[in-house]
């Protein structure tokens, strides 16, 4: 993005702020549904800053502008913000002030802080109001969206048709899910539930769509009461098939923008609303018309526990994905030495091989193909300007995934393209140790991801190294590649791991200007049997793809870790070889041979 363009956009925003008598404005990366990835219409933070990472917040005052982002994007943001006058704030570092502290230093009592209440969660908005209005004696205005004025060619709201998701893949029909949700609402002594999270709506109603890049969701709100259900959606998106599908589930349709007329018609029901997933403007409408209780939607936990049909589907998806990956790895080994491949070309080839698999819909996120130093940029995405040729030495880090009708995949492999340094081999082996140690975990029922995170980190902690991203996230079922409520990370999360949850296992290490390494599989939480004080659980690795053995320093692995790797590789060979030709089976046999 041209730096002059970014400066002109910031100038336009400042003119708007002066006109509305505001002294600062906060622009997050989300949408009215608190989504991680958003439709182009709501990519305001990217538009105002030129920073293309998925996470970050821009704060503009009348004199300064800064962007906060996390460790995944430090290098990328530093590069993209050059020459824009936007200060990079490296979130999570001890020397970096939080947004609130920075603003308190820049503003004074009587000033006005602005943000768009439609793209701020209720929880975050209330926190800001408490801090700036109640404690710092400033004004807080969340009623404006300056982008509607200054973003003259702003993309329209998504209007592509929604899709009915067949029960043969979902395992349960929408009517059955709604019945269970109503039971859970009633158990909390509530009359109704407002659902804003797009993946929760898609899962509940067995709907899918193309409104958000790589995430098959539909822009909408859902209100579930004991007697009925109301979906707020653009009428253009409702095909005759979708209408029949929703009628069968006894869902009433409303225009996406008709929340206020609906809330005006309510007679003070007790409505459960998640303040972390519902925007402040919509929450306020319900607060004026209902008895609102703030709490967690029961749908997130229901969705995270896969039913038998979903588990069978993800296993089939993993098998087809593994076949595509073996074909790709074999191709990569053959063609990199010829000298014509780049980060972008390998991305295209992997897409081509996946697209040839049955039930393939698209990618589950934009592929990260980082060669050499680019692999140290955690969420690097090659562009024509940054694309580099692959050479027969060093590492290629490849993080990719696919959406199939019967499941979502997410896998990272770090591949040796030729000779490596001793440091690269040691780092690779330590990350593999952490990956295996977590994969082998056995733990009591009720264990949280934060209690297991250390297993993946200990091998590199012993070398005084670390990574700042989480070790594991939930993965949707033909839905968002990142979902909760479970996680495996250092930060506390009260949600325990349960049988049927699918979570990633992805420790990594990143050394700027040198190399990056990450090894990722998806794991399914399964029973491990009865033991002292109750039930025990464990992980079953369900991703099917060889792990590169060339960089491994055998002496750094224990016999138990080697046995795990050999067993895993045998499972990979047994699962994938029937769908490969002779040459591919021969290659896979070598790639999965005992260490």
C-alpha positions in Angstrom: 0.0 0.0 0.0 1.3 3.4 -0.9 2.4 5.4 2.2 0.8 8.6 0.9 -2.5 6.8 0.6 -2.4 5.6 4.2 -1.4 9.1 5.4 -4.3 10.6 3.4 -6.8 8.1 5.0 -5.5 9.0 8.5 -5.9 12.7 7.7 -9.5 12.1 6.5 -10.3 10.3 9.8 -8.8 13.1 11.8 -11.0 15.6 9.9 -14.0 13.4 10.8 -13.0 13.3 14.4 -12.7 17.1 14.6 -16.1 17.5 13.0 -17.6 15.1 15.6 -15.7 16.7 18.5 -13.7 13.5 19.2 -10.1 13.4 20.3 -9.3 9.7 19.6 -10.8 6.7 17.8 -10.1 3.0 18.2 -10.4 0.7 15.2 -10.2 -3.1 15.9 -10.0 -6.0 13.5 -13.4 -7.5 14.0 -17.0 -7.2 12.8 -20.4 -7.0 14.5 -20.1 -10.7 15.3 -16.7 -10.5 17.0 -15.2 -12.7 14.2 -11.5 -13.5 14.0 -11.6 -13.1 10.2 -14.0 -10.6 8.6 -15.7 -9.8 5.4 -14.1 -7.0 3.3 -16.8 -4.6 4.4 -15.4 -4.6 7.9 -11.7 -4.6 7.2 -11.4 -1.1 8.4 -8.2 -1.6 10.4 -6.4 -2.9 7.3 -7.8 -0.1 5.2 -6.7 2.7 7.6 -3.2 1.2 8.3 -2.1 -0.9 5.3 -1.3 -3.7 7.8 -2.7 -7.0 6.5 -2.3 -9.3 9.4 -5.5 -10.9 10.9 -5.0 -9.4 14.4 -4.4 -5.8 15.4 -5.9 -2.6 16.7 -5.3 0.9 15.4 -5.7 4.0 17.7 -5.8 7.4 16.0 -5.5 10.7 18.0 -5.5 14.1 16.5 -1.7 14.0 16.6 -0.5 10.4 16.7 -1.4 7.0 15.5 -0.3 3.6 16.7 -1.0 -0.1 15.9 -1.0 -2.9 18.5 -0.5 -6.5 17.3 0.8 -9.7 18.8 4.1 -11.6 18.3 2.8 -13.5 15.2 2.9 -10.2 13.3 5.8 -8.2 14.7 8.1 -8.6 11.7 5.2 -8.3 9.1 3.8 -5.1 10.8 7.2 -3.5 11.1 7.7 -3.9 7.4 4.2 -2.8 6.3 4.1 0.2 8.6 7.3 1.7 7.3 6.9 5.3 6.1 3.2 5.6 7.3 3.9 7.5 10.6 2.1 4.7 12.4 3.9 3.6 15.5 4.1 -0.2 16.0 3.2 -1.3 19.5 4.4 -4.9 20.2 1.6 -6.3 22.3 2.6 -8.7 25.0 6.1 -7.3 25.7 6.7 -5.8 29.1 7.9 -2.5 27.7 4.8 -2.0 25.5 2.0 0.0 27.1 -1.5 -1.3 26.7 -4.0 0.8 24.6 -5.7 2.2 27.6 -2.5 3.4 29.3 -1.3 4.9 26.1 -4.6 6.8 25.6 -4.7 7.9 29.2 -1.3 9.5 28.6 -2.4 11.2 25.4 -5.9 12.4 26.5 -7.2 14.4 29.4 -10.4 14.9 31.3 -13.2 16.3 29.2 -11.8 14.8 25.9 -14.0 12.4 23.9 -12.9 8.8 23.0 -14.8 7.2 20.1 -15.3 3.7 18.7 -17.9 2.0 16.6 -20.2 0.1 19.0 -21.2 -2.3 16.3 -17.6 -3.7 16.1 -16.8 -3.7 19.8 -17.9 -6.5 22.1 -20.2 -5.5 24.9 -17.6 -6.7 27.4 -14.8 -4.6 25.9 -17.1 -1.5 25.4 -18.2 -1.6 29.0 -14.6 -1.9 30.2 -13.6 1.2 28.1 -16.6 3.2 29.3 -15.8 2.3 32.9 -12.2 3.3 32.6 -12.5 6.5 30.5 -15.9 7.8 31.4 -16.3 6.8 35.0 -12.7 7.0 36.2 -10.9 9.3 33.9 -13.9 11.7 33.5 -13.8 11.6 29.7 -16.7 11.3 27.2 -17.1 8.0 25.4 -19.0 7.9 22.1 -19.7 4.5 20.5 -22.5 5.7 18.0 -20.3 6.6 15.0 -18.9 4.6 12.1 -16.5 7.0 10.4 -15.7 4.4 7.7 -19.2 4.9 6.2 -18.1 8.5 5.4 -14.4 8.4 4.7 -14.1 5.0 3.0 -15.7 6.1 -0.3 -15.3 2.8 -2.1 -16.1 0.6 0.9 -17.1 -2.9 -0.2 -20.8 -3.8 0.2 -22.1 -6.3 2.7 -21.8 -9.9 1.5 -24.8 -11.0 -0.5 -23.9 -14.5 -1.7 -26.5 -17.2 -1.1 -26.4 -19.3 2.0 -26.2 -23.1 1.8 -28.1 -25.8 3.6 -25.6 -28.3 5.2 -26.8 -31.9 4.9 -27.4 -33.9 8.0 -25.5 -36.8 6.5 -22.4 -34.7 7.3 -23.6 -32.7 10.3 -24.9 -35.8 12.2 -27.8 -34.0 13.8 -30.5 -31.9 12.2 -31.2 -28.2 13.2 -34.5 -29.1 14.9 -32.7 -31.5 17.2 -30.0 -29.0 18.0 -32.5 -26.2 18.8 -34.4 -28.6 21.1 -31.2 -29.3 23.1 -30.3 -25.6 23.2 -33.7 -24.7 24.6 -33.3 -27.3 27.4 -29.9 -25.7 28.3 -31.4 -22.2 28.3 -34.3 -23.4 30.5 -31.9 -25.0 32.9 -30.4 -21.5 33.4 -33.9 -20.1 34.1 -33.8 -18.1 31.0 -36.5 -17.6 28.3 -34.3 -17.0 25.3 -30.7 -16.8 23.9 -29.3 -14.3 21.5 -26.6 -15.8 19.3 -24.2 -13.4 17.4 -21.2 -15.7 16.8 -21.4 -16.7 13.1 -19.9 -20.2 13.6 -22.4 -20.9 16.4 -25.3 -19.9 14.1 -24.0 -21.9 11.2 -23.5 -25.0 13.4 -26.9 -24.7 15.1 -29.0 -24.3 11.9 -26.8 -26.4 9.6 -26.1 -23.5 7.4 -22.9 -22.6 5.5 -21.9 -19.8 3.3 -19.1 -17.8 1.7 -19.4 -14.5 3.5 -16.0 -14.7 5.1 -12.8 -15.7 3.3 -12.0 -19.4 4.1 -14.7 -19.5 6.9 -18.0 -20.9 5.6 -20.3 -18.8 7.6 -23.3 -16.6 7.0 -23.7 -13.0 8.3 -26.7 -13.2 10.6 -28.1 -13.1 14.1 -30.1 -15.8 15.8 -32.7 -15.5 18.6 -33.8 -18.7 20.2 -36.7 -18.7 22.6 -38.6 -21.6 24.2 -41.3 -21.5 21.5 -39.6 -20.2 18.3 -36.4 -19.2 16.6 -35.7 -16.0 14.6 -32.9 -15.6 12.1 -31.9 -12.1 11.0 -30.3 -12.4 7.5 -30.1 -10.5 4.2 -33.1 -11.9 2.2 -30.9 -12.1 -0.9 -29.0 -14.9 0.8 -32.1 -17.1 1.3 -32.6 -19.5 -1.6 -35.7 -21.6 -1.9 -33.7 -24.6 -0.7 -32.5 -22.6 2.4 -36.0 -21.3 3.0 -37.4 -24.9 3.0 -34.5 -26.0 5.2 -35.2 -23.3 7.8 -39.0 -23.9 7.6 -38.4 -27.5 8.5 -36.5 -26.3 11.6 -39.4 -23.8 12.4 -37.2 -20.8 12.0 -38.8 -17.4 11.3 -36.8 -15.0 8.9 -36.2 -11.3 9.4 -34.0 -8.8 7.5 -30.5 -8.6 8.9 -31.0 -4.9 9.8 -34.3 -5.4 11.6 -33.1 -6.1 15.1 -34.6 -2.9 16.6 -38.2 -3.5 15.3 -37.9 -7.1 16.7 -36.6 -6.0 20.1 -39.4 -3.3 20.3 -41.9 -6.1 20.0 -40.5 -8.1 23.0 -42.3 -8.2 26.3 -39.4 -8.2 28.7 -38.2 -11.8 28.3 -35.2 -13.1 30.2 -32.5 -13.3 27.5 -29.1 -14.8 27.9 -26.4 -12.9 26.0 -22.7 -13.5 25.8 -21.1 -10.0 26.2 -17.8 -11.2 24.7 -19.5 -12.3 21.4 -22.2 -9.6 21.1 -21.6 -6.1 19.9 -22.5 -3.1 22.2 -25.1 -1.6 19.9 -27.2 -4.8 19.6 -26.7 -5.6 23.3 -28.1 -2.1 24.1 -31.2 -2.8 22.0 -31.9 -6.0 24.0 -31.1 -4.3 27.3 -33.8 -1.8 26.6 -36.4 -4.4 25.8 -35.5 -7.4 27.9 -34.2 -8.7 31.2 -30.7 -9.5 30.0 -28.4 -11.9 31.8 -24.8 -11.9 30.7 -23.3 -15.4 30.3 -21.7 -17.9 27.9 -23.7 -19.4 25.1 -24.2 -23.1 25.6 -23.7 -23.6 21.8 -19.9 -23.2 21.9 -19.4 -26.2 24.2 -22.0 -28.3 22.3 -20.3 -27.5 19.0 -16.8 -28.4 20.2 -17.7 -31.9 21.1 -18.0 -33.9 17.9 -20.7 -36.4 17.3 -19.9 -39.8 15.8 -20.9 -38.7 12.3 -18.6 -35.6 12.5 -15.7 -37.7 13.8 -16.1 -40.2 11.0 -16.2 -37.3 8.6 -13.0 -35.7 9.8 -11.2 -39.0 9.6 -12.2 -39.3 6.0 -11.2 -35.7 5.3 -7.8 -36.3 7.0 -7.2 -39.3 4.8 -7.9 -37.5 1.5 -5.9 -34.5 2.8 -3.0 -36.8 3.6 -3.1 -38.3 0.1 -2.9 -34.8 -1.4 0.0 -33.9 0.9 2.0 -37.0 0.0 1.7 -36.2 -3.7 2.8 -32.6 -2.9 5.8 -33.6 -0.8 6.9 -36.0 -3.4 6.6 -33.3 -6.1 8.4 -30.8 -3.9 11.4 -33.1 -3.4 11.6 -33.7 -7.2 11.2 -30.1 -8.4 12.9 -27.8 -5.9 16.4 -28.9 -7.2 15.4 -27.8 -10.7 15.3 -24.2 -9.5 12.0 -23.0 -10.8 9.8 -23.1 -7.7 9.0 -20.3 -5.3 6.8 -19.8 -2.2 3.8 -18.8 -4.4 4.3 -21.7 -6.8 4.3 -24.3 -4.1 1.2 -22.7 -2.6 -0.5 -23.1 -6.0 0.6 -26.7 -6.4 -0.7 -27.7 -3.0 -4.0 -26.1 -3.8 -4.2 -27.9 -7.1 -3.6 -31.3 -5.5 -6.1 -30.7 -2.7 -8.7 -29.5 -5.1 -8.5 -32.8 -6.9 -9.8 -34.6 -3.8 -13.5 -35.5 -3.4 -15.7 -33.1 -1.3 -13.0 -30.4 -1.4 -14.6 -26.9 -1.0 -11.6 -24.6 -0.5 -8.8 -23.7 1.8 -9.4 -23.3 5.5 -7.0 -20.3 5.7 -4.5 -18.7 3.4 -1.4 -21.0 3.1 1.7 -19.9 4.9 4.7 -21.0 2.8 7.8 -19.4 4.3 11.3 -20.2 3.1 14.4 -19.5 5.2 14.0 -16.2 7.1 10.4 -15.8 5.9 9.5 -18.8 8.1 10.4 -16.7 11.2 7.4 -14.5 10.3 4.7 -16.5 12.1 1.8 -15.7 9.8 3.8 -14.8 6.7 1.9 -14.8 3.4 3.9 -14.6 0.2 3.1 -11.8 -2.2 4.6 -11.1 -5.6 6.8 -8.5 -3.9 8.1 -10.8 -1.2 8.0 -14.1 -3.1 11.4 -15.9 -3.2 12.7 -18.9 -5.0 13.2 -22.2 -3.1 16.7 -23.5 -3.0 18.0 -27.0 -2.2 19.0 -26.1 1.3 17.4 -24.8 4.5 13.8 -25.1 5.7 10.4 -24.5 4.1 7.7 -24.0 6.7 4.3 -24.9 5.2 1.2 -24.2 7.3 -2.0 -25.0 5.3 -5.5 -26.5 5.6 -8.6 -27.3 3.6 -12.3 -27.2 3.9 -14.0 -30.5 2.9 -17.8 -31.1 3.2 -17.0 -33.6 5.9 -14.3 -31.8 7.8 -11.7 -29.1 8.2 -8.0 -29.7 8.2 -5.0 -27.7 9.5 -1.4 -29.0 9.3 2.1 -27.5 9.5 5.2 -29.3 8.3 8.7 -27.9 8.3 10.5 -29.5 5.4 14.3 -29.7 4.8 15.0 -28.8 1.2 18.6 -29.8 1.5 21.6 -29.3 3.9 20.8 -27.7 7.3 22.9 -26.1 10.0 23.4 -27.8 13.3 21.3 -25.1 14.9 18.4 -25.8 12.5 18.6 -29.5 13.2 18.6 -29.0 17.0 15.7 -26.5 16.9 13.7 -28.9 14.7 14.3 -31.8 17.0 13.4 -29.9 20.1 10.1 -28.8 18.6 9.4 -32.3 17.5 10.1 -33.5 21.1 7.6 -31.0 22.4 5.0 -32.0 19.8 5.4 -35.7 20.6 5.4 -35.2 24.4 2.0 -33.3 24.2 0.7 -35.9 21.7 1.5 -38.7 24.3 -0.2 -36.9 27.2 -2.6 -38.9 29.5 -4.5 -36.7 31.9 -7.5 -36.8 34.3 -10.9 -35.8 33.1 -11.4 -32.1 33.9 -7.8 -31.1 32.8 -7.5 -27.8 31.1 -5.3 -27.0 28.2 -3.1 -24.6 30.2 -2.2 -27.5 32.4 -0.8 -29.4 29.4 0.9 -26.5 27.6 4.2 -27.0 29.4 4.7 -30.4 27.8 5.1 -28.9 24.4 7.4 -26.0 25.6 9.7 -27.8 28.1 12.3 -29.0 25.5 12.9 -25.4 24.3 12.4 -23.8 27.7 15.4 -25.8 28.8 17.4 -24.0 26.1 16.0 -20.6 27.2 13.8 -20.4 24.1 10.1 -19.9 23.8 7.2 -19.1 21.4 4.5 -16.5 22.1 1.5 -18.0 20.3 -0.7 -20.7 21.7 0.1 -24.4 21.4 -3.4 -25.5 20.4 -6.7 -24.2 19.3 -10.0 -25.9 18.5 -10.9 -26.6 14.9 -14.4 -26.4 13.4 -16.2 -29.1 11.4 -16.5 -27.6 7.9 -16.4 -24.4 9.8 -13.8 -21.9 11.2 -10.3 -23.3 11.4 -9.9 -21.5 14.8 -12.7 -22.1 17.3 -13.2 -22.4 21.0 -13.9 -22.8 23.7 -11.0 -25.1 24.5 -7.3 -24.2 23.9 -3.8 -25.3 24.8 -1.8 -22.2 25.8 0.1 -20.6 28.7 -2.8 -18.3 29.5 -5.4 -19.7 31.8 -8.7 -20.9 30.1 -11.2 -22.5 32.5 -12.6 -24.9 29.8 -11.6 -28.5 30.3 -10.7 -30.8 27.4 -13.5 -33.2 26.7 -13.9 -36.4 24.7 -14.7 -35.5 21.1 -12.9 -32.2 21.0 -10.5 -31.6 18.0 -7.5 -29.4 18.9 -4.3 -28.5 17.2 -0.8 -29.4 18.6 1.6 -26.9 17.1 4.7 -25.8 19.1 7.2 -23.7 17.1 10.3 -21.6 17.3 11.2 -18.5 15.3 14.5 -16.8 14.8 14.4 -13.5 13.0 16.5 -13.4 9.8 17.3 -17.1 10.1 14.6 -19.7 10.2 11.2 -20.7 11.7 10.0 -24.2 12.6 6.6 -25.5 13.5 5.1 -29.0 13.6 1.4 -29.2 13.7 -1.1 -32.1 13.8 -4.7 -32.2 14.9 -5.6 -34.4 17.9 -8.9 -35.8 19.0 -9.5 -36.1 22.8 -10.5 -39.8 23.5 -11.0 -41.9 26.7 -7.9 -43.4 28.3 -9.7 -45.6 30.8 -10.5 -45.6 34.5 -7.7 -44.8 37.0 -7.1 -43.4 40.5 -9.8 -40.9 41.4 -11.8 -41.3 38.1 -11.6 -41.2 34.3 -8.5 -40.4 32.3 -8.3 -39.0 28.8 -5.6 -38.9 26.1 -5.0 -37.5 22.6 -5.4 -39.4 19.3 -3.4 -37.8 16.5 -5.8 -37.7 13.5 -3.7 -35.8 10.9 -2.2 -38.2 8.4 1.1 -36.9 6.8 4.7 -37.9 7.3 6.9 -35.7 9.5 10.3 -35.0 7.8 12.9 -37.2 9.4 15.9 -35.7 7.7 16.5 -32.9 10.2 16.1 -35.1 13.3 19.0 -35.5 15.7 18.2 -39.0 17.0 20.2 -38.5 20.2 17.9 -35.8 21.4 14.9 -38.0 21.4 14.0 -40.6 24.0 13.2 -44.1 23.0 9.6 -43.5 23.9 9.5 -40.5 21.6 11.1 -42.5 18.8 8.5 -45.2 19.3 5.7 -42.7 19.1 7.1 -41.3 15.8 7.5 -44.8 14.3 4.0 -45.9 15.3 2.5 -42.7 13.9 4.4 -43.1 10.6 3.1 -46.7 10.3 -0.4 -45.4 10.8 0.2 -42.8 8.1 1.4 -45.4 5.7 -1.4 -47.9 6.4 -4.1 -45.2 6.0 -2.7 -43.5 2.8 -1.0 -46.1 0.8 -4.2 -47.8 -0.6 -5.0 -44.6 -2.5 -1.5 -44.0 -3.9 0.1 -45.4 -7.0 3.2 -47.6 -6.9 5.7 -44.7 -7.1 3.9 -42.7 -4.4 3.7 -45.7 -2.1 7.4 -46.3 -2.6 8.1 -42.7 -1.7 5.8 -42.9 1.4 7.4 -46.1 2.6 10.8 -44.4 2.7 9.3 -41.2 4.3 7.6 -43.3 7.1 10.3 -45.9 7.6 11.5 -46.5 11.2 13.9 -43.9 12.6 
